[in-house]
């Protein structure tokens, strides 16, 4: 068994939909953002073993700050508005290793 993590970075997008009227990531475009990120990572050839994995997640319990995603292994939490924010997180953090402070929560 290897000590090397299977993925270098693992990104979870909350796509939770709440039925009780409280804010939720699903109503703020989270699924489309996750699909955009997954597609972009594939286009860049950065998906797969020892690279980057983009996943959907159920409630991450920060919906009021959302939509939200979290990057592991760092445990860095982000919010975002649109695909340009997602692209900035990909280019700066996932590729360049630099946290996007303006989107960090």
Backbone bond lengths (Angstrom), bond angles and torsions (degrees), N, CA, C in turn:
res aa  C-N    CA-C-N  psi(-1)  N-CA   C-N-CA  omega(-1)  CA-C   N-CA-C  phi
1 X - - - 1.459 - - 1.537 109.48 -
2 X 1.310 116.59 134.45 1.454 122.84 -175.80 1.527 111.32 -88.80
3 X 1.337 115.79 147.29 1.461 120.88 173.48 1.526 111.61 -84.16
4 X 1.323 117.34 -8.93 1.453 122.03 179.27 1.523 109.49 -76.04
5 X 1.349 117.17 129.14 1.466 118.69 177.69 1.532 111.15 -60.64
6 X 1.311 116.24 149.28 1.460 120.15 -179.97 1.528 111.00 -62.52
7 X 1.351 116.04 -41.06 1.467 121.60 176.13 1.516 109.14 -115.49
8 X 1.319 116.35 143.78 1.454 121.19 174.33 1.530 110.02 -69.40
9 X 1.330 116.44 -43.81 1.464 122.99 177.03 1.518 107.45 -133.46
10 X 1.326 115.56 141.49 1.456 121.84 178.29 1.517 106.75 -130.01
11 X 1.329 116.57 119.98 1.464 122.60 -174.39 1.522 109.23 -112.93
12 X 1.329 115.63 126.66 1.465 121.73 178.40 1.518 109.73 -113.86
13 X 1.332 115.63 123.46 1.456 122.90 174.93 1.521 108.59 -99.96
14 X 1.323 117.46 122.02 1.457 119.91 172.30 1.524 107.32 -68.98
15 X 1.323 116.15 125.04 1.466 120.16 175.89 1.533 109.99 -122.50
16 X 1.337 115.51 23.24 1.454 121.80 -176.57 1.533 112.05 -62.51
17 X 1.337 114.81 137.85 1.467 122.40 173.83 1.527 107.95 -113.22
18 X 1.307 116.47 121.56 1.465 121.12 177.61 1.516 109.39 -96.98
19 X 1.312 115.38 143.41 1.467 121.50 -178.18 1.523 112.03 -100.70
20 X 1.336 117.26 -5.32 1.465 120.41 -172.65 1.522 114.06 -96.77
21 X 1.322 117.97 8.77 1.456 120.83 178.21 1.520 114.53 89.57
22 X 1.329 118.03 -9.97 1.463 119.93 176.70 1.527 108.87 -72.18
23 X 1.355 116.66 156.57 1.471 119.32 178.97 1.526 110.93 -57.47
24 X 1.333 114.79 146.47 1.463 119.13 176.30 1.519 109.50 -146.94
25 X 1.303 114.17 155.61 1.467 120.32 -178.10 1.524 112.01 -68.16
26 X 1.337 116.89 -34.01 1.469 120.31 -177.71 1.522 111.74 -58.49
27 X 1.311 117.10 -40.20 1.472 119.88 -177.63 1.524 112.54 -76.31
28 X 1.319 117.28 -2.82 1.459 122.06 179.91 1.523 112.42 -112.37
29 X 1.319 117.09 23.00 1.460 120.97 173.37 1.511 116.30 82.81
30 X 1.338 117.11 21.46 1.463 120.40 -175.36 1.530 113.37 -63.42
31 X 1.316 117.56 -40.61 1.462 119.55 -178.06 1.528 111.29 -64.75
32 X 1.320 116.82 -43.66 1.471 120.18 177.87 1.528 110.80 -63.64
33 X 1.322 117.49 -38.16 1.465 121.44 178.88 1.521 110.53 -65.59
34 X 1.329 117.03 -42.06 1.464 120.97 178.81 1.527 110.31 -63.27
35 X 1.312 117.02 -43.67 1.458 120.87 179.49 1.536 110.67 -63.89
36 X 1.325 116.64 -39.28 1.464 120.76 177.05 1.527 110.40 -61.83
37 X 1.334 116.70 -47.20 1.465 120.70 -179.35 1.527 111.01 -61.67
38 X 1.325 116.76 -44.46 1.465 120.94 -179.16 1.532 110.25 -61.79
39 X 1.318 116.44 -44.55 1.459 121.64 178.97 1.530 111.31 -63.06
40 X 1.316 116.68 -43.94 1.472 120.94 -178.55 1.523 110.99 -65.11
41 X 1.323 117.49 -42.29 1.467 120.96 178.26 1.531 110.03 -61.69
42 X 1.339 116.72 -40.37 1.468 119.72 176.96 1.524 110.95 -64.62
43 X 1.338 117.23 -43.63 1.469 121.25 178.98 1.521 111.51 -58.80
44 X 1.335 116.34 -36.03 1.461 121.30 -179.52 1.530 112.66 -80.93
45 X 1.338 116.23 -5.04 1.457 120.50 -179.14 1.521 113.19 71.42
46 X 1.326 116.11 28.08 1.463 121.13 -175.08 1.522 113.57 -106.73
47 X 1.330 117.73 9.15 1.461 120.30 -179.38 1.516 110.64 -92.66
48 X 1.319 115.71 151.46 1.460 120.17 174.35 1.510 113.93 113.95
49 X 1.318 113.96 -176.72 1.463 123.16 -177.16 1.524 111.75 -52.49
50 X 1.333 115.33 132.20 1.469 124.45 -179.08 1.526 112.91 63.93
51 X 1.326 116.32 16.33 1.461 120.55 177.87 1.527 108.47 -122.67
52 X 1.330 117.67 -126.52 1.460 121.90 -174.02 1.515 110.36 -121.96
53 X 1.308 116.35 137.41 1.466 123.07 176.40 1.522 108.45 -120.30
54 X 1.338 116.45 130.50 1.464 123.30 176.57 1.523 107.33 -109.44
55 X 1.333 117.06 120.61 1.460 121.94 -177.74 1.515 113.00 -124.53
56 X 1.325 114.28 157.45 1.460 122.19 168.86 1.519 107.56 -89.70
57 X 1.319 116.33 146.75 1.459 120.91 176.68 1.515 109.06 -133.75
58 X 1.318 115.07 154.42 1.457 120.32 169.64 1.514 108.23 -71.88
59 X 1.291 116.27 -160.24 1.460 120.83 -175.87 1.522 111.59 -59.40
60 X 1.328 115.14 127.28 1.456 121.47 174.97 1.528 110.97 -100.78
61 X 1.324 116.11 5.36 1.465 124.92 173.25 1.523 114.18 64.78
62 X 1.328 116.24 31.94 1.470 120.93 174.07 1.530 109.92 -134.63
63 X 1.321 115.79 28.71 1.467 120.92 -173.85 1.525 113.12 -58.25
64 X 1.330 117.86 -32.12 1.457 120.11 -179.62 1.524 111.63 -63.17
65 X 1.326 116.71 -22.15 1.463 122.12 179.52 1.523 111.12 -98.17
66 X 1.305 117.44 5.75 1.438 122.63 -166.43 1.499 116.74 -91.47
67 X 1.320 111.48 -179.93 1.447 126.97 10.03 1.529 111.03 -70.21
68 X 1.337 115.61 155.11 1.456 119.78 -175.60 1.523 111.72 -129.22
69 X 1.323 113.33 154.83 1.463 122.21 168.98 1.515 106.31 -142.39
70 X 1.323 115.47 158.62 1.460 120.97 177.57 1.521 108.92 -133.54
71 X 1.325 115.00 138.33 1.466 122.69 -179.30 1.523 108.72 -107.99
72 X 1.332 115.45 123.88 1.465 121.38 174.52 1.512 109.15 -112.68
73 X 1.340 119.37 148.75 1.448 125.91 20.83 1.524 115.02 -87.91
74 X 1.327 118.60 -4.21 1.455 120.16 -175.72 1.533 113.53 -67.71
75 X 1.327 116.62 -31.11 1.460 120.11 -174.62 1.515 111.93 74.80
76 X 1.323 116.38 33.00 1.467 121.89 179.73 1.524 109.38 -88.22
77 X 1.343 115.65 125.28 1.469 122.44 -179.30 1.522 109.94 -99.81
78 X 1.350 114.58 137.65 1.460 121.29 178.09 1.519 110.76 -130.60
79 X 1.327 113.90 154.22 1.449 121.72 162.95 1.530 106.06 -115.75
80 X 1.321 116.92 167.19 1.461 120.40 -177.00 1.524 108.66 -157.12
81 X 1.330 115.20 160.89 1.465 121.38 178.95 1.522 110.73 -109.03
82 X 1.324 116.16 -45.38 1.465 119.86 -172.19 1.531 110.45 -148.62
83 X 1.320 115.18 -175.42 1.467 120.29 -177.50 1.523 113.17 -64.47
84 X 1.322 117.76 -27.00 1.467 118.28 177.61 1.526 110.38 -67.27
85 X 1.337 117.57 -34.39 1.466 120.17 174.41 1.525 110.55 -66.59
86 X 1.331 116.99 -41.79 1.465 120.78 177.97 1.528 109.53 -61.78
87 X 1.326 117.01 -43.82 1.473 120.54 178.94 1.525 111.26 -62.31
88 X 1.326 117.07 -37.53 1.472 120.12 178.62 1.529 110.57 -65.95
89 X 1.329 117.30 -40.92 1.469 120.87 177.02 1.527 109.80 -62.80
90 X 1.326 116.92 -43.08 1.468 120.61 179.01 1.527 110.12 -62.86
91 X 1.336 116.47 -53.21 1.467 120.51 -174.49 1.524 112.21 -66.26
92 X 1.320 116.61 -45.48 1.456 120.00 -175.29 1.526 112.49 -79.76
93 X 1.331 117.40 -54.25 1.463 120.60 -173.62 1.526 112.94 -84.23
94 X 1.327 117.01 -56.65 1.459 119.23 -173.26 1.519 112.56 -68.79
95 X 1.318 117.55 -38.57 1.462 121.20 -179.68 1.534 110.88 -91.79
96 X 1.342 116.08 -47.49 1.463 120.09 -173.04 1.515 116.33 -90.68
97 X 1.341 117.73 -12.67 1.456 120.66 179.06 1.516 115.30 77.16
98 X 1.346 117.41 12.78 1.469 121.48 -177.98 1.527 109.62 -113.18
99 X 1.337 116.15 123.01 1.465 122.47 -179.97 1.525 109.65 -62.45
100 X 1.326 116.41 140.16 1.464 122.09 176.21 1.530 106.45 -90.32
101 X 1.325 115.54 92.83 1.464 121.38 -172.98 1.525 113.13 -58.14
102 X 1.325 118.43 -37.89 1.468 120.83 -175.72 1.528 112.82 -66.71
103 X 1.324 117.75 -20.78 1.473 121.64 -179.61 1.519 112.67 -105.14
104 X 1.308 117.55 -6.30 1.461 122.05 -176.54 1.532 110.25 -71.70
105 X 1.347 114.62 140.33 1.466 119.36 175.03 1.520 109.29 -121.78
